[in-house]
């Protein structure tokens, strides 16, 4: 049920702010799961006693850290695409105004 509401929220935000249809309710792209995985990692880091993610050896041998890097890259690429679309279409709502200021 949480996954359904998360995908619905993504669709609503996409349409309201970016005029972009993620179509995540019917088309499974993995972006929702990627965001939640990265958010869970951020939560784990906020309560970790040591910054294990900065240890060089751990970065290289940890499959979880490698996965987080790939997921973050995927999220950033999606956001970059959306921002590029917003810059092209200056009639965007709040995002268009924000990007025009920067």
C-alpha positions in Angstrom: 0.0 0.0 0.0 2.9 2.4 0.8 4.4 1.8 -2.6 1.1 2.6 -4.3 0.7 5.9 -2.4 4.4 6.7 -3.1 3.9 6.2 -6.8 0.7 8.3 -6.7 2.5 11.1 -4.9 5.2 11.1 -7.5 2.6 11.3 -10.3 0.9 14.2 -8.6 4.1 16.1 -8.0 5.3 15.4 -11.5 2.1 16.7 -13.1 1.6 19.7 -10.7 5.2 21.1 -10.7 6.8 19.8 -13.9 3.8 19.1 -16.1 5.5 15.7 -16.6 3.7 12.4 -16.3 5.9 9.8 -14.5 3.1 7.3 -15.1 4.5 5.4 -12.1 1.1 3.8 -11.3 1.1 1.8 -14.5 4.7 2.0 -15.7 7.3 0.7 -13.2 10.6 2.6 -13.8 12.1 2.0 -10.4 12.6 5.7 -9.6 10.3 5.5 -6.6 12.2 2.6 -5.1 15.5 4.4 -5.9 14.3 7.5 -4.0 13.2 5.5 -1.0 16.4 3.5 -0.9 18.5 6.6 -1.0 16.3 8.2 1.7 16.6 5.2 3.9 20.4 5.4 3.5 20.3 9.1 4.5 18.3 8.1 7.6 20.8 5.4 8.5 23.7 7.9 8.0 22.0 10.4 10.3 22.1 8.0 13.2 25.4 6.2 12.5 28.0 6.6 15.2 30.8 6.6 12.5 30.8 7.9 8.9 31.3 4.4 7.4 30.4 5.7 3.9 33.6 7.8 3.9 35.9 4.9 4.6 37.7 4.2 1.4 38.0 0.5 1.7 34.4 0.2 2.7 33.3 2.2 -0.3 35.1 -0.2 -2.6 33.9 -3.5 -1.1 30.4 -2.7 0.0 27.7 -3.7 -2.5 25.2 -1.6 -0.7 27.3 1.6 -1.1 27.9 0.8 -4.8 24.1 0.4 -5.2 23.4 3.7 -3.5 25.9 5.5 -5.8 24.2 4.0 -8.8 20.7 4.9 -7.5 21.7 8.4 -6.7 23.2 8.8 -10.2 19.9 7.6 -11.7 17.8 10.0 -9.5 20.2 12.9 -10.5 19.8 12.1 -14.2 16.0 12.1 -13.9 16.1 15.4 -12.1 18.5 16.9 -14.7 16.1 15.8 -17.4 13.2 17.4 -15.7 15.1 20.6 -15.0 16.1 20.8 -18.7 12.5 20.3 -19.7 11.5 23.1 -17.4 14.1 25.5 -18.8 12.8 24.8 -22.3 9.2 25.4 -21.4 9.1 28.7 -19.6 5.4 28.4 -18.9 6.0 26.0 -16.0 4.4 26.8 -12.7 6.5 27.2 -9.6 9.5 25.5 -11.0 9.6 27.8 -14.0 9.7 30.8 -11.7 12.4 29.3 -9.5 14.6 28.4 -12.5 14.1 31.8 -14.0 15.5 33.4 -10.8 18.7 31.2 -10.8 
